[in-house]
Amino acid sequence: MKDILLIAAYAALGAGAAGLLGWPAVRLLRRRSVALSLFTVAVVTVLAMTAGTVAVARAMFLSDHDFGVVLTVVCMAAVVSLAVAALLGRQVVRGSRALARAARTVGSDAGFVAPEQPLGAELAELSAELATTSARLAESRERERALESSRRELIAWISHDLRTPLAGLRAMAESLEDGVAEDPARYHARIRTEVERLTGMVDDLFELSRIQAGALSLSLSRVSVYDLVGDAIAGAYPLARERGVRLVGDRIEPVPVRVDPREITRVLANLLFNAIRATPSEGRVAVAARRRDQDVVLSVTDGCGGIAEQDLSKVFDAGWRGSTARTPRESGGAAGELAGSGAGLGLAIVRGIVEAHAGRASVRNTEGGCCFEIALPAEPAPDAAAT
């Protein structure tokens, strides 16, 4: 037992001396190539093994022949170990360089191109993370492009929508100034109608800018969905009567919600006005409200004939109006003034207000028309809240 302990002491002394000499080298090379660091660790390990073996061999008073045999075996093992360490370091460096070249493709139009050669577990995990990051960057860039395109289209559409009534106002004003207007009272009424429409358009733009800037301030209160729908139907009834459209609201559950009544009434009004304008005469617009799981779902179903499948995802985009014609349809009368600015901002405002209430807005086609739904978080029952 004493011999074993003595051999262990000599081996530890020799290996420890080699380790102390090699530790500064490892510290100095920690910022250099991974291959060089791996090779240095292998060299220190081999030197520690060699020093321990030599120390034990000398302590055992081996003959020169036996000592030469031990030294030869140790040297051969050292050569093989260092060769394997060099090959491993070269493989790691090659994989690292391939991953570095692949990392340059992150954020490019072609997307991240993973290295073809096999990688270690850590490098493979890093490659997967780079692929995920590249995909997120591509999605973000696509959203930014879509937003920029939508913004340019909105500016072009709003410019057209402003130019048309302004040209009419200028012509009517010049006719009144020149005294060639046959019926000045009709011109004055028409000017007022155009001004009201322009005012509505500017109000919609201001509201949309507040929503997109996150500056929409909500005054939440607990109200019944029945009251909200009733107020919205009462406001839309004149336009429905003028266009010969029947408003139906016979499936409305009196469930409570915590919302800003003024903003949600505006949401319902926008949906109802759009539905009435899109529904032909003698058609039907139905309003429903029901509780579904943890939400209260309000829906407006019209008879517009449906929306093209490729346009369903664009319905709530600013400026979308479902046709290539950018000129609003004539409405006439007071009800026509209630119909909105016609700038294609109503549904964008709807989505912004609903999302500000932590809700969702969606649309789907139904038989003969489409159904717009807004889902709002339901107000918990008093006994549930107390529990």
N, C-alpha and C positions, 0 to 999 in steps of 0.2 A: 504493500500500500504506500510505503514511504517512497519507493522508486517512482510510482505513478505520479504522486504529488510533486516530486522533484522534477520529473519530465514536464509536467504541466506548468510548473513555475518557470522553467527554462524557455518553454515554448511561448508562454505569455510574455516573458521579458523580451524575447526577440521580436515577436509580432507587435508588441506594444511600441517598441522603439521604431519599427518601420511605420506603424500607424501615426505616431507623433510627427515623424518626418514628412509623411504624405499629407497630413491634414492641412497645413498651410497651402500646399499646391492645389488641393481641392477648393479651398476658400478663394484663392486667387483666380481660379478658372470658372467660378460659378456663373459668371456673366458671359462666358464664351460659348462656343458651339456645344450642343448637346453631345455630339459624337466625341468631342475632346474630353468633356466631363466624364462620360461613360468610360472612355479609355483610361483616363487618369484613375478612376475608382478601381478599374481592373488591375492597373499597374500596382496601386497601393496594396490591393488584396494579395496579388502574387508576391510582392515583396514581403508582406507580413508572413505569408505561408513559408516562403523561402527562408526568411530570417529565423522563424521559429524552428523549422526543420534543421537548419544548420546549427543552431544553438543546442538543440537536443542531441544531434549527432556528435558534436564536439564533447558534450558532457558525458556521453556514453563511451568515449575513448575508442571509437571505431578505428579499424585499420585504414590505411590510405586507400586500399582497394574498395572496401565497403563504403567509405566516405565518398569516393568518386562515383560509386553506383548510385548512392542516395542523391548526390548532387546532380547527376545526369537525369535521373527520373524527375527531380524537381524542376530542372530546366526545361525538359520536354513538356511537362504539364504547364509550365509558365508560358511557353511559346504558344501552345494550343489555346490556352485561356485568353492570351492577349489577341490572338487571331480572331477568335470568336467574338471578343468584345469589340474589335475593330469592325468586323462585319455587321454586328448588331448596331453599332453607332452609325455606320454608313446607311443602313436600312432606315433608321430613325430619321436621319438627316434628309434622305431622299423623300420619305413620306412627308416630312415637314415642309420641304421646298415645294412639293406638289400641292400641298394644302395651301401654301402661301400664294402660289399662282392661281389656284382656284378661288381664293378669297378676293382676288382682284375683280372677279366677275360679279361679286355681290352688288346689287343695285343696278346692274346693267340691264339693257333691254332684253338680252337673251336669258337673263336669270343666272342663278348659281349653277356652275357645272362642277360636280363632285369629281375628285381624282379617280382615275380608273384603277390605279394600283391599290393593293390591299394596304390598309392602315391599321395601326395599333388601336386598342380599345379607346384610349383617351383621344387620339387624333380622329378616330371615327365618330366619337361623340361630338367633338368640336365641329367636324364636317356637317353632322346633322343639325347642330345649332346654327351654323352658317346658312344652311339651306332653308331653315325656318325663318331666319332673319331676312334672307333675300326674298322669300315669299311675302313676308309682311311689308317689306319695302315696296315690292311690286304692287301690292294691293293699295298701299298708301299713295303711291304715285298715280295709280289708276283713278283713285278717288279724287285726287287733286286735279287730274286732267278733266275728269267729268265735272267737277265743281267749276273749274275755270271755263270749260265749254258752256256750262249752264249759265254762268255769270255773263259771258259774252252774248249768248242768245237772249238772256233777259234784258240786257242793255239795248240790244238791237230791237227787240220787240217793244220795250217800253218807249224807245225813241219813236218807233212807228206809231204806236198808240197815242203818243202825245202830239205828234206832228199832224195827224189827221184831224182831231177836233180843233187844234189851234188854227189850222188852215181854214176850217169852216167858220170859226169865230172871227178871224180876220176878214173873210169875205162878207159875213153878215154885218160886221162893224163898218166896213167900207160902204156897203149898200145903205146903211142907216145914215152915215155921214153925208153921202151924196144925195140922199133923199129919193132914191129910186126904189126903196122897199115899198111894195104895194100894201103889205100888212105888217106894220111895225110891231104890233102886239105879238104876232106869231113869231117874229124874229127875236123879240125880247124873251119869250118863253123858251125858244130853242136855245138861245144863248145861256139862259139859266140852267137848262138841262145839261148842256155840255160842260158848264162850270161845275155842276154837281158831280158829273162823272169824273172830271179831272180831279176834283177834291177827293173823291173816293179812291182814285188811283194813287194819289199822293199819300193818303192815309194808309192804304195797304202797303205801300213801299216802306213807310215809316214803321208800321207794325212788324213787317218782315225783318227789317234791319234790327229792330229791338230784339226780336226772337233770336236771330242768328248771332247777335252780340252777347246773348245771355243776360240782357238787361230787362227782361220781362218780369215785372213785379206782380206776384199773385196775392190776392186777399182771400185766403181760404175760409170757408164756412161750411157747416153741415146743412145740406139741402136735399130735398127729395128730387129724384129724377123725374117724377111726374110733373113737378112744377117747372123744371127746366124745359122739358119737351113741350109743355103747354104754352110757355112763353114763346118758344121758337116757332111753333105752329101758328100762333096768333100773329106773329110778325110776318110770316110768309104767306098768310092766307090771301091778302090782296093780290099778290103776284099770281098765285095759283088760280084765283077766280078770273083774273084777266086772261090768262092763257087757257082756261078751261080744263085745268088739271085738278083731280080730286085728291085731297089730302086725307090720309087715313092714319089714325094713331090709336088702334084698339088693342094693342098688346104691350102695354106699358105697365111695368111693375113699379109700385111706389117704394123703391129701395133707396136708402140714403147714401150719399157720397160726400166727401169733403173736397170741394173744388172752389174755384173762383167763379161764381155764378155768371158774372158779366162775360168772362172769356169763354166759358163753355157755351153760353147762349150764342155768342158769335160763331163758335164752331158749328153748332147745329144750324144756325141761320145760313152760313156759307154752304153747308151740305144741302140744305133744303132748296136754296135758290138755284144751285147748280142742277139739282135733280129736277126741279120744275122747269127750268129752261131747256133741259135735255129731253124732257118727256113730251110727246106730241099731245095735241088737244084731245080731250076725252080720255087721257091716260090717267095713271094712278101712281101716287107717291106714298109709300107706307113708312111709318116711323114706328120702331119697336125699341123696347128697353127691357132687359132681363138680367138676372144675376147668373154668372157662370163661373163656378169655382170661387176664386178670390177676387174676381173682377165684376164690374157692372158694364155690360156691353150695350151700347146704343147704336142702332143701325138705321140707315135711310136707304130704301130700295126704290129705284126709279124704273122707268120704261124706256130707256134710251136706246135699247137694242143691243147693248153690250159694248165692251171696249176690246180692241184688238189685243191678243195675248202679248205681243211684243211691246205694247204700250202700258201694260198694267204696272210695270215697275217704274214708269215715268209719271204716273198720275199726280203724285204729290211733289213733283219737281216744280220749282218756280218758273212760271211762264208757260207751262204746258196747258193747252186748251183743247186737245183732242182733234185738231184739224190744222191744215196748213194756212187757212185764212186767218189773218191776225186782226181783222176788223170786227169789233163786237157787233152782235145782232141788235137790230132796233127793238126797243121794248116799248117806249112811249109811256107817258103818264107817270103818275106817282109810283105805281107798282114797278115800273121799269127803273125808276131811280133806286128802288130798293134792291134791284138785281145785282148790284155791285159794279165795280169799275170795269170788269171785263178784261183785266190785264193778265189773267191767268195766275194770280197770286193767292186766290182764296184757299185752294187745297194745300199749298205750301204753308200758309198761316195755320190751317187746321192741324197739320202734322206738328208744327212747332209748338202750338198751344197744348196739344194733347201730350206731347213728350215732356213739356214743362211740368205737367201734372203726373209724371212717371207712368204715363199710359202709352197705348199703341194705336196707330191708325192704319187701316188696311182696306183693300177693295178686292172684290171678286165678282165675276160674272154670274148672273142668275138667268133664269128663263125670261127672255124678252127685255132684259136690262142688266143693271149691276147693283151691287149692294156695298155701300160704304159703312164700315164699322169702326167705332172708337171704343177701346177698352180702358176703363178707368179703375183704379184700385177701389174696392168696395169699403165702405165704412163699417167697422165691426159693430155687431149688435151690442146694446148697452150691457146685457148680462154677461156676454163673452168678454167685453172689456174689463168688467169688474172682476171676473174670474182670473 
